[in-house]
Amino acid sequence: MRNFTWIFMAATVFVGVSACTNEDTVSNTVIEALYQFNDIDNKNPINELCPGWTQEIVSPTNDNKTWQGHIFVSNHDGSTDKYIQATARDFNNANTEKTYDLWLFSPALNVKKATQKVFSFYSRGIYWQASSSLEVYVLNEPKSTASRKELLHIKIATSDDGDYTWVASGDISLKGKGDIVYIGFRYQAQGGCCNSTTYCIDDFAFGRLQTPHYIEEDDTPAYEPKCKLITDTIYTFDNALQYAPISEIEEGWRDEIISPLDRYEDDRTWQSRIYTNNSSIEKYIQASAHRGEYNNNWGISYEWWIITPALNVKDAVHKVFSFYSAGAYWEETSSLKVYLLKEPKSTDPNKELLNVKVATPDEQNYTWVASGDISLEGKGDIVYIGFCYQAQGGSNNSTTYCIDDFAFGRLQTSHYIETSETPSSELSPSSIN
């Protein structure tokens, strides 16, 4: 069981398509957020893991160590701790002569509009060395050479706290520090196998008071907070790869196979599709239990889900979503249903079946049908949309359903079809604005 009070990550806020919350200086600013870094990968740089965060290697110029994700699994209780760390340790001792100066920068923090004008985080360390340090700055630019930067004298883990002990910074006021600011973490150390402290950062909060440190346990559901929420986007799936699961081509989307449970029996799911017809190129997501002439999946029942990233209804200008659907090989045993979810999983106890327009046998095969703008007013501050496909296996026993042009926070647009004459600069790739 969890040993903490879980708080869902609040909104990373944007206004308009690419607007800024500071009128005209910064395109994406955060008003309230909690970054728990639970969707990180081990040893990947922070800028590849959590959009909006950046890192800078001041020195050495010939080394790729930087602030990066780290996943620690306890052998004692199976708990999983995910966080960001910086270290100059090299067990081969090949970097002994190198001096490290590594910076980690938060996204743009909108102090002017934040209700709580504070930030906080947790820090910890191990392999303590006096030559290593962790400093925290408030800056007007996300770079070490910012024209205005101020060293903050705040609580950070020290050797007195022992190894791997998380230390709360407390709530640090940003009043009077500027309307839009960044927080910079500066790590300095000497290379070598035993010459540097490893420093870790987790649970960075802004616009809210500090909460207990979060540790994911082995029975924690997979829907823990992510680094970003969406207020305005359209997914045209133009980066599709032929027959690739959606989770591999679109960040934040999830696919879930309810049945068949045996992946050796069949491992298909919602997947991308590329269809070329003369000069036009269609790229979309589809689900199909059709096996063609082989018919070796007869008798298998399918239930597949795709679930969107977290949609920030509270801060969206247009509190609507829309999509296009199409179908072919119509069978009464197949269905496409659309659900409103509070958690990105098919077993969400609060899921609501939505009465929305989807393609039916009344349309010709592969005719795109607009859902229209579907209101999310009153449905919750943070929601997910789930598409559930159910069908029976066999060569001529199931409908193929397709989804394209999923939009949120904006009104529905015309269905997009790429042509061979379309310049690459005019393409509408999936984006989070």
N, C-alpha and C positions, 0 to 999 in steps of 0.2 A: 504493500500500500504506500501511498505518497506520505511523506513526512513534512508537508508544507501546505500552506494555503495558496492554491493556484489562482493566479490572476491572469486573465486573457490579455494578451498584448493589445494595447490601445493603438490609435490610428497614427500612421504616418500620413500627414495631411498634405494634399495638393488642392489648388483651386483652379478649375478650368482644365483645358486640355494640356497646356504646358505653362500655365500661369504660375505666379509666385505668391506666397503669402506675405511678402514684403513689398507689394505693389510692382516693382520693376527691377529688383536687384538680384534676386536668387530664384531660380526656376522651381526647385523642389525644397521645401522646408518642413521640418518636423515641429509639430505643436505639442504632441504628447506621444510617447513611445516607451516601450520596454523591450530591450534587445537581450534575449536570453541565449542567443546563438545556438539554438537547438536544431537548426537545419544545416549545420556546418559539416564539412568533410575534414578528415584528419590531415593536417600539415599543408592545407591549401591557404594561400594568402587571403587576408580578410577581404580585399577588394573583389575577389572571385567568389566569395561566399555570401556576402551581405551587401546588397546594393545601397549606395550612398556612403558607405564607409570606404576610406582610402588609406593607403600606406605609402611611406616614402623612405627609401634607403639613402641616408646621407653618406654613410661609410660602413663598410668598405665598398668600393665600386666594382670589385671583382668577386662578389659573393652574393648568393641569392637568399640568404637567411633574412627573414622579415617577421612581422607580426602575422601569425597564422593560426588556423583552427587546430584544436587538440581535443581528442576524445579519450577520456580515462574511464575504464571499466573496473570497478572494485571486485577483487576476488573474494572479498569478505561477504558482501550482501548483494552483489549483482547490480548495484546502482551504476548509472552512467552519468558522468559529469562532462559537459561540453562547454568549452570556453575558448578564449583567444589568448595566446601566449607569445612571448619573445624570449629567445635564448641564444647565447653565443657558444654553447657547449658543442664540442666536436670530439667524440670519443677516440677518433684517430689522431687527434692533436695536430691536425694539419693546418689549423687556422690560428696558431699560437700568437703570431705577430700581428694579427688584425685587431683593429679597434672598431667597435660597432656603435652606430648611432642610428637607431631605427624609430620612426614615428608612425603613430596610428591616429587617424583623424575621424571624428564622428561626422555624421551628416550635418547639414546646416540646421541649427536649432533656432526656432523662431521665438525668442524671448519675449518680444513685444506682444505676441498673441497668446502665449502660454498662460493658462490659469495659475499654475504653480511654476514660478520662475526659478526652478531648482533642477539640479541633476545629481545623480548618485551612481555608484558602482561598487563592486566587490573586487578586492585584489588579494593575491596570495603569492608566496614565493617558496623557493627551495634552492639548496646548494648555495647558501648565502656567502657572498664575497663583498668586502668593503669597496672594491673597485667598480661594482655594478650599481646602477641607480634606476629608479623609475620616477619620472617627474610628470606633473599634469599641468597643462597650460590652457587658458582660454585665448582664442585667436579670432581675428576678423577674416582670415583666409585659411583654407585647409592645406597649408604648406609650412615647412619649418622656417621659411624666410618671411613669414607674414609680417606686414608692416606694423601691426599691433598685436603683441602677444604678452601675456601676463602669467608668470609662474604662480600657481596657486599653492598655498600652504595648507594642505589637507591631509586627512588620515589615510595612509597607505600601509600595507603589510610590511613588517620589518622582521629581522632575525629574532626579535623578542617574542614574536607570535608563533615561532616554530615553523616546521615544514608543512606546506599545503594546508594552511589554516585560512579560511576565507575571512577577510576583515572588511566590515562595512565602512564606507567612506562617510556615511551620514548624508543628509541633504545639504547640498552646497548651493548657496544663493548666487544667482546670475544677475540680480538687480543692478542696474547701472553699468553693466558690462557691454552693452550694445544691443541693438534690436535683433540682429542676426549674428550668431557666433558659432564657433566650432570648438570642440574640446580635443586637445592633442595630448596623447600619451607618448612620452619620450623615453626610450630604453637605451641605456649606454652600458657597455660592458667590454671586457677583453676576451679574445678568443682563447681556445684551448679546451682540454678535456675537463679541467677542474678550476677554471679561472673566473667563472661568471655565475651570477644568480639567474635563475629562470623566474620570470614574472608572468602572472596570469591575470586576466581581466574577465569579469562576467557581470551579467545583470545590469547593464548600463541603462539607466532610466532618465528620462527628461520629461518635465511637465507634470510629474506625479511624485508622491513621496516614496521613499525607499521601502522595498518589500523584502521579506526573507529570501535568502539565497535559495535558488531552485536547483534540485538534483533529480534527474530523471531516473526512476527505478525500472527494474526489468519488466514490470507490469504496466508501465505508463503507456497510455494510448499513443498512437502515432500522430495525433493531430495537435501537438504542442505548438505554441506560438512561433510564428515565422518572423523574418526580419522586415517584412513589408506588407502593407495592405494596399488595396487598389481602390482608387476613386474614379478613374476615367481610363478606359482602355478598349481596344478592339483586337480580337485575335482572328486573323485571316488565315492562320496556319500556313503561311507561305514559306516557312522554313521546314516544311514537312519532308520526311524521308519515306520512301515507299515501305509501307507495312511496319513502321516503327511504332511502339507503344507511345501514347501521348505523353506519358510521364518522362520520356526520354527526349522529347523535342520541344516541350513547353514548360518552362520553369513555373513551379507552383501548382500545376495540374496533377491530379492523382488518378490512377486507374485501379479498380478493385475487382477482382474476380471472385464472385460468390459461388458460382458453380460453372463447370465442374471443379471440385476441390482438388482432384488429382491432376497436377500440371503435366504429368506424363501422358494423361489421357488427351488433353488439349490445353495448350498454353496461349491460345489466342485471346485477344482483348480488344477494347477500343484502340484503333491504330490509324496512323496517317495513310493517306492514299493520294497518289498523283495520277491524274487522268489527262491524257493528251488527245485532242481532237482537232486535226488540221493545225491551225495556227493558235488555237486556244489551249491553255493549260489550267486544269482545275486541281487545286490542292485543298484537302479537307480531312476530316476525321470520320471514320466509319466503323460500324460494328456489323459483323456478318457471321452467321453459323453455316453458311452455304459451303458445301464441300465439293460441288461439281460431280464429275463422273465417278470419283472414288467412293463416295457414299460411306466412308468408314467411320463417320461420327453419328450414324443413325442411332436414335435412342438416347442421345446425350442432351440434357437440358442445360441451357445457358442463361446465366444472369451476370451481366457485366455493368459496372458503373464507371463513369468519369465524373470527376468533381473539380470544380473551378478553384482557383486561389481564393483567399479571403477577400470579400467585397465590402468596402467601407461605405455602407449606406448612409451612415450618419453625416459624413462630410462630402458626399457626392453632390454635385450641382443638380444633375438629373438622376433621380433615384429610380432608375429603370434598367432593365437588361433586355436583350433581344438576341435572336440568332436566326439562321436559316436551316431548314431541314429538308431532306430529300429521301426517297426510298425506291426500292425496286424488288421484283420477285415477291409480290405481296402474298402473305400468308396470315390467316386469322390467329394462328398460334404465336405470332410474334407481336411485340409491342415496344414502343418507345415512350417512357414516362419521364416527366420533369419534376424535380422536387426542390423545395426550399429546405436548406439544412442549416442548423446552428453549429454543427460540428462536421468536418469533412470526412464522414464515414457513412456507410450505408445503414449502420445500426443506430444512427442518431435517434434517440427517443422522441425528439421534437420535430422530426421531419414532417413536411407538409406537401402533399401532392398538389401540384399547380394545374389549373385548368387552362392550358395554353394551346395555341394553334401549332400543330405539327403536321407534317406530310401524311397523307392518307392514300388508299388505293384509288380515290377519285382523281388524283393527279396522275399524269403519265410517269413512267419510270424516270428517275433522276431529274425530276422537275423541282427546282428550289422553291420552297414555300417560306415566306416571311412570317415570323412569329408575331410581329408587331411589338411595340414597346410595352413591357410587362412591369407594372408598378411594384416596387418593393417598399413603399410607404407603410410604416407600421409593422414591418416584418422583423425588425431588430436592427441594431447598430452595425453588427458584423455578421454577414451571412455567407453561405456557399450555395451554389446551384449544382444539383446532381442530375445527371442523365442516366436513366436505368434502361438497359436493353435486355429483353427476355425473348428467347427463341428456342426452337427444337432443331437439333442437328439433322443432317441429311442433305442429299443432293438437290432436292427441290422442296424443302420443307421450312424455309425461313425467309423472312424479309431482311434485306440489307438496308440499314438506316445510316444516313450521313448527316453530319453537323458542320456548319461553317459560319464564319463571320459573327462569332460571339462578341457582343458589345455590352459594356456596363458603364453607366455614368454619362452616356451620350445617347442621342436618338438614333434609331435604326437607319442605316444607310443602304444603298443599293448593293446587291450581291456582287462581290468582286471576282472577276475572271481575268487571269493573266493571259496576255497574248504575246506572241513572239515579237511584236512591234513595241511592246510596252517597255520604255526605258527603265532601267533598274532603279533610278531615282524616284520613279513614280509608284513603285510597288508599295503595298501597305502591309509591312510585316507585323507580326504580333508585337505589341508594345505595351509598356506600362508608362503612362505619362504623368 
